[in-house]
Amino acid sequence: MEEMIETDVGEAVAMPPQEPEAAQEPADGGSLLEMLSSDSRVAHFIVDVMHGVSADEACMRYFPMPAVNTDSLVKEAEERGYVRGRNEVIKQQMDQPQVWQMPQTEQATASPQPEILAHLRRSVWD
């Protein structure tokens, strides 16, 4: 049986009956029924939104956000940055040779051969 739907122009258009769409599971694997059974606040939120309460107001009513103390978070971040910077400076100072130590060159550490064999003269027989 065809259904008659009125368009915005005012003419009725015959529409073929549509098949009901299969319910699709959400990507995270949970269903609405599981959410409703795990937390009753979800059902109250949905009812409030259906009765005309704004979604933001209903969300704040049933899922309040904890107050965040930004001053303490900023202070903690500054302290961590200070300690990290201080540790980096100390590491750089410790990597530098001290007064009584000989500075190590990359050439000396790169060649495992002893210095005595580095400058051999060619002999007459070579």
Jmol script that loads the backbone (N, CA, C; Angstrom):
load data "model"
ATOM      1  N   MET A   1       0.846  -1.164   0.000  1.00  0.00           N
ATOM      2  CA  MET A   1       0.000   0.000   0.000  1.00  0.00           C
ATOM      3  C   MET A   1       0.896   1.232   0.000  1.00  0.00           C
ATOM      4  N   GLU A   2       0.638   2.147  -0.912  1.00  0.00           N
ATOM      5  CA  GLU A   2       1.448   3.340  -1.025  1.00  0.00           C
ATOM      6  C   GLU A   2       0.966   4.411  -0.065  1.00  0.00           C
ATOM      7  N   GLU A   3       1.896   5.155   0.455  1.00  0.00           N
ATOM      8  CA  GLU A   3       1.597   6.213   1.408  1.00  0.00           C
ATOM      9  C   GLU A   3       1.677   7.547   0.675  1.00  0.00           C
ATOM     10  N   MET A   4       0.763   8.431   0.951  1.00  0.00           N
ATOM     11  CA  MET A   4       0.739   9.743   0.326  1.00  0.00           C
ATOM     12  C   MET A   4       1.369  10.747   1.282  1.00  0.00           C
ATOM     13  N   ILE A   5       2.429  11.423   0.821  1.00  0.00           N
ATOM     14  CA  ILE A   5       3.106  12.415   1.637  1.00  0.00           C
ATOM     15  C   ILE A   5       2.958  13.757   0.963  1.00  0.00           C
ATOM     16  N   GLU A   6       2.594  14.758   1.753  1.00  0.00           N
ATOM     17  CA  GLU A   6       2.413  16.092   1.215  1.00  0.00           C
ATOM     18  C   GLU A   6       3.743  16.826   1.226  1.00  0.00           C
ATOM     19  N   THR A   7       4.102  17.454   0.123  1.00  0.00           N
ATOM     20  CA  THR A   7       5.361  18.167   0.023  1.00  0.00           C
ATOM     21  C   THR A   7       5.161  19.621   0.382  1.00  0.00           C
ATOM     22  N   ASP A   8       6.275  20.373   0.412  1.00  0.00           N
ATOM     23  CA  ASP A   8       6.183  21.785   0.769  1.00  0.00           C
ATOM     24  C   ASP A   8       5.511  22.609  -0.331  1.00  0.00           C
ATOM     25  N   VAL A   9       5.395  22.055  -1.526  1.00  0.00           N
ATOM     26  CA  VAL A   9       4.720  22.761  -2.620  1.00  0.00           C
ATOM     27  C   VAL A   9       3.215  22.623  -2.478  1.00  0.00           C
ATOM     28  N   GLY A  10       2.771  21.580  -1.785  1.00  0.00           N
ATOM     29  CA  GLY A  10       1.352  21.382  -1.577  1.00  0.00           C
ATOM     30  C   GLY A  10       0.809  20.231  -2.391  1.00  0.00           C
ATOM     31  N   GLU A  11       1.642  19.569  -3.187  1.00  0.00           N
ATOM     32  CA  GLU A  11       1.194  18.435  -3.973  1.00  0.00           C
ATOM     33  C   GLU A  11       1.489  17.150  -3.217  1.00  0.00           C
ATOM     34  N   ALA A  12       0.591  16.219  -3.315  1.00  0.00           N
ATOM     35  CA  ALA A  12       0.798  14.926  -2.671  1.00  0.00           C
ATOM     36  C   ALA A  12       1.615  14.048  -3.600  1.00  0.00           C
ATOM     37  N   VAL A  13       2.599  13.359  -3.042  1.00  0.00           N
ATOM     38  CA  VAL A  13       3.470  12.476  -3.809  1.00  0.00           C
ATOM     39  C   VAL A  13       3.343  11.081  -3.239  1.00  0.00           C
ATOM     40  N   ALA A  14       3.220  10.099  -4.132  1.00  0.00           N
ATOM     41  CA  ALA A  14       3.104   8.711  -3.684  1.00  0.00           C
ATOM     42  C   ALA A  14       4.497   8.187  -3.348  1.00  0.00           C
ATOM     43  N   MET A  15       4.655   7.635  -2.152  1.00  0.00           N
ATOM     44  CA  MET A  15       5.932   7.083  -1.698  1.00  0.00           C
ATOM     45  C   MET A  15       5.758   5.583  -1.460  1.00  0.00           C
ATOM     46  N   PRO A  16       6.686   4.773  -1.973  1.00  0.00           N
ATOM     47  CA  PRO A  16       6.593   3.331  -1.698  1.00  0.00           C
ATOM     48  C   PRO A  16       6.902   3.068  -0.229  1.00  0.00           C
ATOM     49  N   PRO A  17       6.319   2.023   0.338  1.00  0.00           N
ATOM     50  CA  PRO A  17       6.610   1.718   1.749  1.00  0.00           C
ATOM     51  C   PRO A  17       8.089   1.361   1.914  1.00  0.00           C
ATOM     52  N   GLN A  18       8.655   1.807   3.028  1.00  0.00           N
ATOM     53  CA  GLN A  18      10.072   1.559   3.294  1.00  0.00           C
ATOM     54  C   GLN A  18      10.223   0.411   4.275  1.00  0.00           C
ATOM     55  N   GLU A  19      11.298  -0.342   4.084  1.00  0.00           N
ATOM     56  CA  GLU A  19      11.619  -1.436   4.992  1.00  0.00           C
ATOM     57  C   GLU A  19      12.188  -0.843   6.273  1.00  0.00           C
ATOM     58  N   PRO A  20      11.845  -1.388   7.424  1.00  0.00           N
ATOM     59  CA  PRO A  20      12.441  -0.883   8.671  1.00  0.00           C
ATOM     60  C   PRO A  20      13.945  -1.182   8.676  1.00  0.00           C
ATOM     61  N   GLU A  21      14.709  -0.196   9.102  1.00  0.00           N
ATOM     62  CA  GLU A  21      16.158  -0.354   9.125  1.00  0.00           C
ATOM     63  C   GLU A  21      16.562  -1.212  10.307  1.00  0.00           C
ATOM     64  N   ALA A  22      17.576  -2.003  10.084  1.00  0.00           N
ATOM     65  CA  ALA A  22      18.096  -2.856  11.162  1.00  0.00           C
ATOM     66  C   ALA A  22      18.825  -1.978  12.173  1.00  0.00           C
ATOM     67  N   ALA A  23      18.633  -2.279  13.439  1.00  0.00           N
ATOM     68  CA  ALA A  23      19.297  -1.508  14.494  1.00  0.00           C
ATOM     69  C   ALA A  23      20.791  -1.806  14.448  1.00  0.00           C
ATOM     70  N   GLN A  24      21.576  -0.758  14.436  1.00  0.00           N
ATOM     71  CA  GLN A  24      23.024  -0.923  14.384  1.00  0.00           C
ATOM     72  C   GLN A  24      23.593  -0.729  15.781  1.00  0.00           C
ATOM     73  N   GLU A  25      24.555  -1.581  16.122  1.00  0.00           N
ATOM     74  CA  GLU A  25      25.235  -1.473  17.410  1.00  0.00           C
ATOM     75  C   GLU A  25      26.232  -0.321  17.356  1.00  0.00           C
ATOM     76  N   PRO A  26      26.394   0.414  18.431  1.00  0.00           N
ATOM     77  CA  PRO A  26      27.415   1.455  18.462  1.00  0.00           C
ATOM     78  C   PRO A  26      28.806   0.860  18.267  1.00  0.00           C
ATOM     79  N   ALA A  27      29.754   1.720  17.868  1.00  0.00           N
ATOM     80  CA  ALA A  27      31.105   1.260  17.547  1.00  0.00           C
ATOM     81  C   ALA A  27      31.827   0.700  18.777  1.00  0.00           C
ATOM     82  N   ASP A  28      31.493   1.200  19.973  1.00  0.00           N
ATOM     83  CA  ASP A  28      32.203   0.737  21.163  1.00  0.00           C
ATOM     84  C   ASP A  28      31.654  -0.582  21.688  1.00  0.00           C
ATOM     85  N   GLY A  29      30.636  -1.131  21.070  1.00  0.00           N
ATOM     86  CA  GLY A  29      30.131  -2.431  21.466  1.00  0.00           C
ATOM     87  C   GLY A  29      29.036  -2.371  22.518  1.00  0.00           C
ATOM     88  N   GLY A  30      28.796  -1.233  23.150  1.00  0.00           N
ATOM     89  CA  GLY A  30      27.763  -1.121  24.163  1.00  0.00           C
ATOM     90  C   GLY A  30      26.449  -0.686  23.542  1.00  0.00           C
ATOM     91  N   SER A  31      25.352  -1.030  24.143  1.00  0.00           N
ATOM     92  CA  SER A  31      24.058  -0.616  23.626  1.00  0.00           C
ATOM     93  C   SER A  31      23.418   0.369  24.607  1.00  0.00           C
ATOM     94  N   LEU A  32      22.370   1.007  24.145  1.00  0.00           N
ATOM     95  CA  LEU A  32      21.669   1.971  24.984  1.00  0.00           C
ATOM     96  C   LEU A  32      21.086   1.281  26.213  1.00  0.00           C
ATOM     97  N   LEU A  33      20.593   0.075  26.031  1.00  0.00           N
ATOM     98  CA  LEU A  33      20.022  -0.672  27.153  1.00  0.00           C
ATOM     99  C   LEU A  33      21.084  -0.961  28.220  1.00  0.00           C
ATOM    100  N   GLU A  34      22.301  -1.285  27.781  1.00  0.00           N
ATOM    101  CA  GLU A  34      23.377  -1.522  28.739  1.00  0.00           C
ATOM    102  C   GLU A  34      23.734  -0.246  29.491  1.00  0.00           C
ATOM    103  N   MET A  35      23.751   0.900  28.782  1.00  0.00           N
ATOM    104  CA  MET A  35      24.047   2.162  29.452  1.00  0.00           C
ATOM    105  C   MET A  35      22.955   2.506  30.457  1.00  0.00           C
ATOM    106  N   LEU A  36      21.687   2.284  30.079  1.00  0.00           N
ATOM    107  CA  LEU A  36      20.584   2.594  30.990  1.00  0.00           C
ATOM    108  C   LEU A  36      20.616   1.709  32.228  1.00  0.00           C
ATOM    109  N   SER A  37      20.985   0.442  32.051  1.00  0.00           N
ATOM    110  CA  SER A  37      20.996  -0.457  33.203  1.00  0.00           C
ATOM    111  C   SER A  37      22.216  -0.215  34.100  1.00  0.00           C
ATOM    112  N   SER A  38      23.297   0.320  33.538  1.00  0.00           N
ATOM    113  CA  SER A  38      24.482   0.535  34.364  1.00  0.00           C
ATOM    114  C   SER A  38      24.412   1.835  35.167  1.00  0.00           C
ATOM    115  N   ASP A  39      23.696   2.843  34.644  1.00  0.00           N
ATOM    116  CA  ASP A  39      23.650   4.138  35.331  1.00  0.00           C
ATOM    117  C   ASP A  39      22.272   4.758  35.106  1.00  0.00           C
ATOM    118  N   SER A  40      21.513   4.957  36.174  1.00  0.00           N
ATOM    119  CA  SER A  40      20.156   5.483  36.044  1.00  0.00           C
ATOM    120  C   SER A  40      20.144   6.951  35.630  1.00  0.00           C
ATOM    121  N   ARG A  41      21.264   7.636  35.787  1.00  0.00           N
ATOM    122  CA  ARG A  41      21.312   9.049  35.404  1.00  0.00           C
ATOM    123  C   ARG A  41      21.110   9.233  33.911  1.00  0.00           C
ATOM    124  N   VAL A  42      21.498   8.222  33.125  1.00  0.00           N
ATOM    125  CA  VAL A  42      21.330   8.314  31.667  1.00  0.00           C
ATOM    126  C   VAL A  42      19.850   8.411  31.329  1.00  0.00           C
ATOM    127  N   ALA A  43      19.025   7.598  31.965  1.00  0.00           N
ATOM    128  CA  ALA A  43      17.584   7.627  31.695  1.00  0.00           C
ATOM    129  C   ALA A  43      16.988   8.969  32.105  1.00  0.00           C
ATOM    130  N   HIS A  44      17.392   9.496  33.249  1.00  0.00           N
ATOM    131  CA  HIS A  44      16.888  10.791  33.692  1.00  0.00           C
ATOM    132  C   HIS A  44      17.307  11.899  32.729  1.00  0.00           C
ATOM    133  N   PHE A  45      18.525  11.817  32.230  1.00  0.00           N
ATOM    134  CA  PHE A  45      19.013  12.789  31.252  1.00  0.00           C
ATOM    135  C   PHE A  45      18.158  12.751  29.993  1.00  0.00           C
ATOM    136  N   ILE A  46      17.883  11.546  29.495  1.00  0.00           N
ATOM    137  CA  ILE A  46      17.085  11.411  28.269  1.00  0.00           C
ATOM    138  C   ILE A  46      15.678  11.950  28.478  1.00  0.00           C
ATOM    139  N   VAL A  47      15.074  11.652  29.620  1.00  0.00           N
ATOM    140  CA  VAL A  47      13.710  12.132  29.891  1.00  0.00           C
ATOM    141  C   VAL A  47      13.692  13.655  29.968  1.00  0.00           C
ATOM    142  N   ASP A  48      14.672  14.251  30.621  1.00  0.00           N
ATOM    143  CA  ASP A  48      14.715  15.713  30.708  1.00  0.00           C
ATOM    144  C   ASP A  48      14.857  16.346  29.329  1.00  0.00           C
ATOM    145  N   VAL A  49      15.713  15.793  28.497  1.00  0.00           N
ATOM    146  CA  VAL A  49      15.910  16.346  27.157  1.00  0.00           C
ATOM    147  C   VAL A  49      14.639  16.201  26.338  1.00  0.00           C
ATOM    148  N   MET A  50      13.933  15.092  26.506  1.00  0.00           N
ATOM    149  CA  MET A  50      12.671  14.901  25.758  1.00  0.00           C
ATOM    150  C   MET A  50      11.580  15.851  26.242  1.00  0.00           C
ATOM    151  N   HIS A  51      11.666  16.321  27.490  1.00  0.00           N
ATOM    152  CA  HIS A  51      10.666  17.253  28.018  1.00  0.00           C
ATOM    153  C   HIS A  51      11.025  18.704  27.745  1.00  0.00           C
ATOM    154  N   GLY A  52      12.105  18.953  27.008  1.00  0.00           N
ATOM    155  CA  GLY A  52      12.415  20.309  26.594  1.00  0.00           C
ATOM    156  C   GLY A  52      13.516  20.996  27.352  1.00  0.00           C
ATOM    157  N   VAL A  53      14.126  20.317  28.304  1.00  0.00           N
ATOM    158  CA  VAL A  53      15.251  20.909  29.023  1.00  0.00           C
ATOM    159  C   VAL A  53      16.456  20.894  28.082  1.00  0.00           C
ATOM    160  N   SER A  54      17.237  21.969  28.072  1.00  0.00           N
ATOM    161  CA  SER A  54      18.396  22.006  27.176  1.00  0.00           C
ATOM    162  C   SER A  54      19.381  20.898  27.564  1.00  0.00           C
ATOM    163  N   ALA A  55      20.068  20.388  26.570  1.00  0.00           N
ATOM    164  CA  ALA A  55      20.986  19.276  26.803  1.00  0.00           C
ATOM    165  C   ALA A  55      22.120  19.684  27.747  1.00  0.00           C
ATOM    166  N   ASP A  56      22.606  20.923  27.621  1.00  0.00           N
ATOM    167  CA  ASP A  56      23.683  21.379  28.495  1.00  0.00           C
ATOM    168  C   ASP A  56      23.236  21.427  29.956  1.00  0.00           C
ATOM    169  N   GLU A  57      22.027  21.941  30.174  1.00  0.00           N
ATOM    170  CA  GLU A  57      21.503  22.036  31.540  1.00  0.00           C
ATOM    171  C   GLU A  57      21.270  20.646  32.137  1.00  0.00           C
ATOM    172  N   ALA A  58      20.705  19.734  31.340  1.00  0.00           N
ATOM    173  CA  ALA A  58      20.468  18.375  31.825  1.00  0.00           C
ATOM    174  C   ALA A  58      21.784  17.655  32.097  1.00  0.00           C
ATOM    175  N   CYS A  59      22.750  17.902  31.254  1.00  0.00           N
ATOM    176  CA  CYS A  59      24.065  17.277  31.450  1.00  0.00           C
ATOM    177  C   CYS A  59      24.699  17.768  32.745  1.00  0.00           C
ATOM    178  N   MET A  60      24.641  19.072  33.005  1.00  0.00           N
ATOM    179  CA  MET A  60      25.217  19.608  34.234  1.00  0.00           C
ATOM    180  C   MET A  60      24.433  19.132  35.467  1.00  0.00           C
ATOM    181  N   ARG A  61      23.140  18.871  35.316  1.00  0.00           N
ATOM    182  CA  ARG A  61      22.331  18.423  36.440  1.00  0.00           C
ATOM    183  C   ARG A  61      22.693  16.997  36.853  1.00  0.00           C
ATOM    184  N   TYR A  62      22.845  16.093  35.870  1.00  0.00           N
ATOM    185  CA  TYR A  62      23.063  14.682  36.184  1.00  0.00           C
ATOM    186  C   TYR A  62      24.528  14.246  36.113  1.00  0.00           C
ATOM    187  N   PHE A  63      25.346  14.974  35.376  1.00  0.00           N
ATOM    188  CA  PHE A  63      26.765  14.639  35.259  1.00  0.00           C
ATOM    189  C   PHE A  63      27.596  15.873  35.561  1.00  0.00           C
ATOM    190  N   PRO A  64      27.611  16.327  36.817  1.00  0.00           N
ATOM    191  CA  PRO A  64      28.347  17.551  37.131  1.00  0.00           C
ATOM    192  C   PRO A  64      29.852  17.345  36.980  1.00  0.00           C
ATOM    193  N   MET A  65      30.508  18.379  36.482  1.00  0.00           N
ATOM    194  CA  MET A  65      31.964  18.349  36.326  1.00  0.00           C
ATOM    195  C   MET A  65      32.592  18.799  37.638  1.00  0.00           C
ATOM    196  N   PRO A  66      33.631  18.095  38.095  1.00  0.00           N
ATOM    197  CA  PRO A  66      34.283  18.521  39.338  1.00  0.00           C
ATOM    198  C   PRO A  66      35.014  19.847  39.114  1.00  0.00           C
ATOM    199  N   ALA A  67      35.026  20.655  40.135  1.00  0.00           N
ATOM    200  CA  ALA A  67      35.708  21.945  40.049  1.00  0.00           C
ATOM    201  C   ALA A  67      37.217  21.708  39.965  1.00  0.00           C
ATOM    202  N   VAL A  68      37.872  22.408  39.048  1.00  0.00           N
ATOM    203  CA  VAL A  68      39.303  22.245  38.838  1.00  0.00           C
ATOM    204  C   VAL A  68      40.010  23.472  39.393  1.00  0.00           C
ATOM    205  N   ASN A  69      40.987  23.239  40.241  1.00  0.00           N
ATOM    206  CA  ASN A  69      41.767  24.325  40.797  1.00  0.00           C
ATOM    207  C   ASN A  69      42.952  24.573  39.874  1.00  0.00           C
ATOM    208  N   THR A  70      42.798  25.521  38.966  1.00  0.00           N
ATOM    209  CA  THR A  70      43.832  25.770  37.956  1.00  0.00           C
ATOM    210  C   THR A  70      45.095  26.353  38.574  1.00  0.00           C
ATOM    211  N   ASP A  71      44.958  27.124  39.638  1.00  0.00           N
ATOM    212  CA  ASP A  71      46.150  27.717  40.269  1.00  0.00           C
ATOM    213  C   ASP A  71      47.095  26.640  40.786  1.00  0.00           C
ATOM    214  N   SER A  72      46.553  25.614  41.433  1.00  0.00           N
ATOM    215  CA  SER A  72      47.422  24.549  41.949  1.00  0.00           C
ATOM    216  C   SER A  72      48.026  23.739  40.809  1.00  0.00           C
ATOM    217  N   LEU A  73      47.265  23.540  39.719  1.00  0.00           N
ATOM    218  CA  LEU A  73      47.815  22.810  38.578  1.00  0.00           C
ATOM    219  C   LEU A  73      48.949  23.583  37.915  1.00  0.00           C
ATOM    220  N   VAL A  74      48.792  24.910  37.795  1.00  0.00           N
ATOM    221  CA  VAL A  74      49.843  25.740  37.196  1.00  0.00           C
ATOM    222  C   VAL A  74      51.081  25.731  38.086  1.00  0.00           C
ATOM    223  N   LYS A  75      50.880  25.839  39.405  1.00  0.00           N
ATOM    224  CA  LYS A  75      52.005  25.829  40.335  1.00  0.00           C
ATOM    225  C   LYS A  75      52.759  24.501  40.261  1.00  0.00           C
ATOM    226  N   GLU A  76      52.030  23.404  40.194  1.00  0.00           N
ATOM    227  CA  GLU A  76      52.659  22.083  40.092  1.00  0.00           C
ATOM    228  C   GLU A  76      53.449  21.944  38.789  1.00  0.00           C
ATOM    229  N   ALA A  77      52.899  22.447  37.693  1.00  0.00           N
ATOM    230  CA  ALA A  77      53.603  22.383  36.406  1.00  0.00           C
ATOM    231  C   ALA A  77      54.866  23.232  36.423  1.00  0.00           C
ATOM    232  N   GLU A  78      54.802  24.391  37.051  1.00  0.00           N
ATOM    233  CA  GLU A  78      55.989  25.245  37.152  1.00  0.00           C
ATOM    234  C   GLU A  78      57.082  24.570  37.975  1.00  0.00           C
ATOM    235  N   GLU A  79      56.700  23.910  39.068  1.00  0.00           N
ATOM    236  CA  GLU A  79      57.678  23.210  39.892  1.00  0.00           C
ATOM    237  C   GLU A  79      58.333  22.072  39.125  1.00  0.00           C
ATOM    238  N   ARG A  80      57.527  21.310  38.365  1.00  0.00           N
ATOM    239  CA  ARG A  80      58.098  20.218  37.575  1.00  0.00           C
ATOM    240  C   ARG A  80      59.044  20.757  36.517  1.00  0.00           C
ATOM    241  N   GLY A  81      58.695  21.860  35.873  1.00  0.00           N
ATOM    242  CA  GLY A  81      59.572  22.471  34.876  1.00  0.00           C
ATOM    243  C   GLY A  81      60.860  22.969  35.484  1.00  0.00           C
ATOM    244  N   TYR A  82      60.770  23.561  36.659  1.00  0.00           N
ATOM    245  CA  TYR A  82      61.957  24.052  37.361  1.00  0.00           C
ATOM    246  C   TYR A  82      62.896  22.894  37.692  1.00  0.00           C
ATOM    247  N   VAL A  83      62.354  21.817  38.242  1.00  0.00           N
ATOM    248  CA  VAL A  83      63.176  20.655  38.613  1.00  0.00           C
ATOM    249  C   VAL A  83      63.786  20.024  37.361  1.00  0.00           C
ATOM    250  N   ARG A  84      63.022  19.916  36.286  1.00  0.00           N
ATOM    251  CA  ARG A  84      63.550  19.335  35.056  1.00  0.00           C
ATOM    252  C   ARG A  84      64.694  20.183  34.504  1.00  0.00           C
ATOM    253  N   GLY A  85      64.523  21.498  34.491  1.00  0.00           N
ATOM    254  CA  GLY A  85      65.581  22.384  34.017  1.00  0.00           C
ATOM    255  C   GLY A  85      66.819  22.303  34.886  1.00  0.00           C
ATOM    256  N   ARG A  86      66.625  22.262  36.181  1.00  0.00           N
ATOM    257  CA  ARG A  86      67.760  22.164  37.105  1.00  0.00           C
ATOM    258  C   ARG A  86      68.502  20.849  36.900  1.00  0.00           C
ATOM    259  N   ASN A  87      67.774  19.755  36.708  1.00  0.00           N
ATOM    260  CA  ASN A  87      68.414  18.458  36.482  1.00  0.00           C
ATOM    261  C   ASN A  87      69.197  18.440  35.169  1.00  0.00           C
ATOM    262  N   GLU A  88      68.684  19.094  34.138  1.00  0.00           N
ATOM    263  CA  GLU A  88      69.405  19.146  32.868  1.00  0.00           C
ATOM    264  C   GLU A  88      70.705  19.936  33.004  1.00  0.00           C
ATOM    265  N   VAL A  89      70.672  21.045  33.740  1.00  0.00           N
ATOM    266  CA  VAL A  89      71.896  21.833  33.949  1.00  0.00           C
ATOM    267  C   VAL A  89      72.911  21.025  34.744  1.00  0.00           C
ATOM    268  N   ILE A  90      72.470  20.318  35.772  1.00  0.00           N
ATOM    269  CA  ILE A  90      73.373  19.493  36.572  1.00  0.00           C
ATOM    270  C   ILE A  90      73.983  18.392  35.711  1.00  0.00           C
ATOM    271  N   LYS A  91      73.197  17.781  34.840  1.00  0.00           N
ATOM    272  CA  LYS A  91      73.716  16.727  33.963  1.00  0.00           C
ATOM    273  C   LYS A  91      74.761  17.287  33.014  1.00  0.00           C
ATOM    274  N   GLN A  92      74.523  18.460  32.464  1.00  0.00           N
ATOM    275  CA  GLN A  92      75.512  19.081  31.574  1.00  0.00           C
ATOM    276  C   GLN A  92      76.810  19.373  32.324  1.00  0.00           C
ATOM    277  N   GLN A  93      76.704  19.855  33.541  1.00  0.00           N
ATOM    278  CA  GLN A  93      77.898  20.155  34.326  1.00  0.00           C
ATOM    279  C   GLN A  93      78.658  18.880  34.683  1.00  0.00           C
ATOM    280  N   MET A  94      77.938  17.812  34.949  1.00  0.00           N
ATOM    281  CA  MET A  94      78.601  16.564  35.290  1.00  0.00           C
ATOM    282  C   MET A  94      79.262  15.929  34.070  1.00  0.00           C
ATOM    283  N   ASP A  95      78.740  16.176  32.876  1.00  0.00           N
ATOM    284  CA  ASP A  95      79.335  15.627  31.659  1.00  0.00           C
ATOM    285  C   ASP A  95      80.612  16.357  31.257  1.00  0.00           C
ATOM    286  N   GLN A  96      80.789  17.581  31.707  1.00  0.00           N
ATOM    287  CA  GLN A  96      82.005  18.329  31.380  1.00  0.00           C
ATOM    288  C   GLN A  96      83.168  17.815  32.223  1.00  0.00           C
ATOM    289  N   PRO A  97      84.394  17.805  31.666  1.00  0.00           N
ATOM    290  CA  PRO A  97      85.542  17.344  32.457  1.00  0.00           C
ATOM    291  C   PRO A  97      85.875  18.348  33.561  1.00  0.00           C
ATOM    292  N   GLN A  98      86.298  17.840  34.689  1.00  0.00           N
ATOM    293  CA  GLN A  98      86.667  18.680  35.816  1.00  0.00           C
ATOM    294  C   GLN A  98      88.111  19.165  35.646  1.00  0.00           C
ATOM    295  N   VAL A  99      88.593  19.960  36.567  1.00  0.00           N
ATOM    296  CA  VAL A  99      89.917  20.565  36.477  1.00  0.00           C
ATOM    297  C   VAL A  99      91.003  19.494  36.412  1.00  0.00           C
ATOM    298  N   TRP A 100      90.915  18.436  37.185  1.00  0.00           N
ATOM    299  CA  TRP A 100      91.960  17.428  37.254  1.00  0.00           C
ATOM    300  C   TRP A 100      91.793  16.328  36.199  1.00  0.00           C
ATOM    301  N   GLN A 101      90.741  16.381  35.395  1.00  0.00           N
ATOM    302  CA  GLN A 101      90.511  15.358  34.387  1.00  0.00           C
ATOM    303  C   GLN A 101      90.969  15.829  33.010  1.00  0.00           C
ATOM    304  N   MET A 102      91.429  14.880  32.190  1.00  0.00           N
ATOM    305  CA  MET A 102      91.812  15.192  30.818  1.00  0.00           C
ATOM    306  C   MET A 102      90.552  15.148  29.950  1.00  0.00           C
ATOM    307  N   PRO A 103      90.378  16.142  29.103  1.00  0.00           N
ATOM    308  CA  PRO A 103      89.211  16.091  28.230  1.00  0.00           C
ATOM    309  C   PRO A 103      89.345  14.955  27.226  1.00  0.00           C
ATOM    310  N   GLN A 104      88.296  14.217  27.045  1.00  0.00           N
ATOM    311  CA  GLN A 104      88.307  13.104  26.107  1.00  0.00           C
ATOM    312  C   GLN A 104      87.901  13.614  24.739  1.00  0.00           C
ATOM    313  N   THR A 105      88.677  13.236  23.756  1.00  0.00           N
ATOM    314  CA  THR A 105      88.327  13.612  22.391  1.00  0.00           C
ATOM    315  C   THR A 105      87.639  12.439  21.724  1.00  0.00           C
ATOM    316  N   GLU A 106      86.881  12.734  20.712  1.00  0.00           N
ATOM    317  CA  GLU A 106      86.160  11.673  20.020  1.00  0.00           C
ATOM    318  C   GLU A 106      87.124  10.770  19.269  1.00  0.00           C
ATOM    319  N   GLN A 107      88.250  11.313  18.794  1.00  0.00           N
ATOM    320  CA  GLN A 107      89.208  10.526  18.058  1.00  0.00           C
ATOM    321  C   GLN A 107      89.840   9.465  18.959  1.00  0.00           C
ATOM    322  N   ALA A 108      90.147   9.825  20.173  1.00  0.00           N
ATOM    323  CA  ALA A 108      90.774   8.883  21.092  1.00  0.00           C
ATOM    324  C   ALA A 108      89.817   7.762  21.462  1.00  0.00           C
ATOM    325  N   THR A 109      88.570   8.062  21.624  1.00  0.00           N
ATOM    326  CA  THR A 109      87.614   7.030  21.998  1.00  0.00           C
ATOM    327  C   THR A 109      87.163   6.228  20.798  1.00  0.00           C
ATOM    328  N   ALA A 110      87.279   6.783  19.592  1.00  0.00           N
ATOM    329  CA  ALA A 110      86.789   6.090  18.410  1.00  0.00           C
ATOM    330  C   ALA A 110      87.754   5.027  17.922  1.00  0.00           C
ATOM    331  N   SER A 111      89.071   5.211  18.101  1.00  0.00           N
ATOM    332  CA  SER A 111      90.040   4.241  17.582  1.00  0.00           C
ATOM    333  C   SER A 111      90.500   3.319  18.704  1.00  0.00           C
ATOM    334  N   PRO A 112      90.274   2.017  18.552  1.00  0.00           N
ATOM    335  CA  PRO A 112      90.712   1.084  19.584  1.00  0.00           C
ATOM    336  C   PRO A 112      92.195   0.723  19.462  1.00  0.00           C
ATOM    337  N   GLN A 113      92.886   1.162  18.373  1.00  0.00           N
ATOM    338  CA  GLN A 113      94.307   0.848  18.201  1.00  0.00           C
ATOM    339  C   GLN A 113      95.160   1.696  19.137  1.00  0.00           C
ATOM    340  N   PRO A 114      96.248   1.145  19.627  1.00  0.00           N
ATOM    341  CA  PRO A 114      97.156   1.945  20.453  1.00  0.00           C
ATOM    342  C   PRO A 114      97.894   2.973  19.599  1.00  0.00           C
ATOM    343  N   GLU A 115      98.294   4.071  20.209  1.00  0.00           N
ATOM    344  CA  GLU A 115      98.981   5.156  19.514  1.00  0.00           C
ATOM    345  C   GLU A 115     100.341   4.727  18.979  1.00  0.00           C
ATOM    346  N   ILE A 116     100.958   3.770  19.599  1.00  0.00           N
ATOM    347  CA  ILE A 116     102.301   3.370  19.201  1.00  0.00           C
ATOM    348  C   ILE A 116     102.329   2.797  17.789  1.00  0.00           C
ATOM    349  N   LEU A 117     101.244   2.195  17.352  1.00  0.00           N
ATOM    350  CA  LEU A 117     101.201   1.589  16.019  1.00  0.00           C
ATOM    351  C   LEU A 117     100.601   2.526  14.971  1.00  0.00           C
ATOM    352  N   ALA A 118     100.257   3.703  15.325  1.00  0.00           N
ATOM    353  CA  ALA A 118      99.571   4.610  14.410  1.00  0.00           C
ATOM    354  C   ALA A 118     100.507   5.228  13.377  1.00  0.00           C
ATOM    355  N   HIS A 119     101.811   5.421  13.693  1.00  0.00           N
ATOM    356  CA  HIS A 119     102.726   6.135  12.796  1.00  0.00           C
ATOM    357  C   HIS A 119     103.938   5.264  12.442  1.00  0.00           C
ATOM    358  N   LEU A 120     103.740   4.157  11.836  1.00  0.00           N
ATOM    359  CA  LEU A 120     104.848   3.293  11.428  1.00  0.00           C
ATOM    360  C   LEU A 120     105.464   3.816  10.133  1.00  0.00           C
ATOM    361  N   ARG A 121     106.792   3.832  10.088  1.00  0.00           N
ATOM    362  CA  ARG A 121     107.491   4.241   8.864  1.00  0.00           C
ATOM    363  C   ARG A 121     107.563   3.072   7.897  1.00  0.00           C
ATOM    364  N   ARG A 122     107.591   3.402   6.634  1.00  0.00           N
ATOM    365  CA  ARG A 122     107.764   2.348   5.641  1.00  0.00           C
ATOM    366  C   ARG A 122     109.191   1.855   5.659  1.00  0.00           C
ATOM    367  N   SER A 123     109.325   0.627   5.586  1.00  0.00           N
ATOM    368  CA  SER A 123     110.657   0.060   5.590  1.00  0.00           C
ATOM    369  C   SER A 123     111.162  -0.074   4.155  1.00  0.00           C
ATOM    370  N   VAL A 124     112.422  -0.372   3.992  1.00  0.00           N
ATOM    371  CA  VAL A 124     113.024  -0.570   2.675  1.00  0.00           C
ATOM    372  C   VAL A 124     112.383  -1.778   1.986  1.00  0.00           C
ATOM    373  N   TRP A 125     111.968  -2.728   2.754  1.00  0.00           N
ATOM    374  CA  TRP A 125     111.433  -3.971   2.214  1.00  0.00           C
ATOM    375  C   TRP A 125     109.956  -3.882   1.849  1.00  0.00           C
ATOM    376  N   ASP A 126     109.301  -2.816   2.186  1.00  0.00           N
ATOM    377  CA  ASP A 126     107.866  -2.684   1.862  1.00  0.00           C
ATOM    378  C   ASP A 126     107.626  -2.250   0.467  1.00  0.00           C
TER     379      ASP A 126
END
end "model"
wireframe off; spacefill off
backbone 0.3
color backbone group
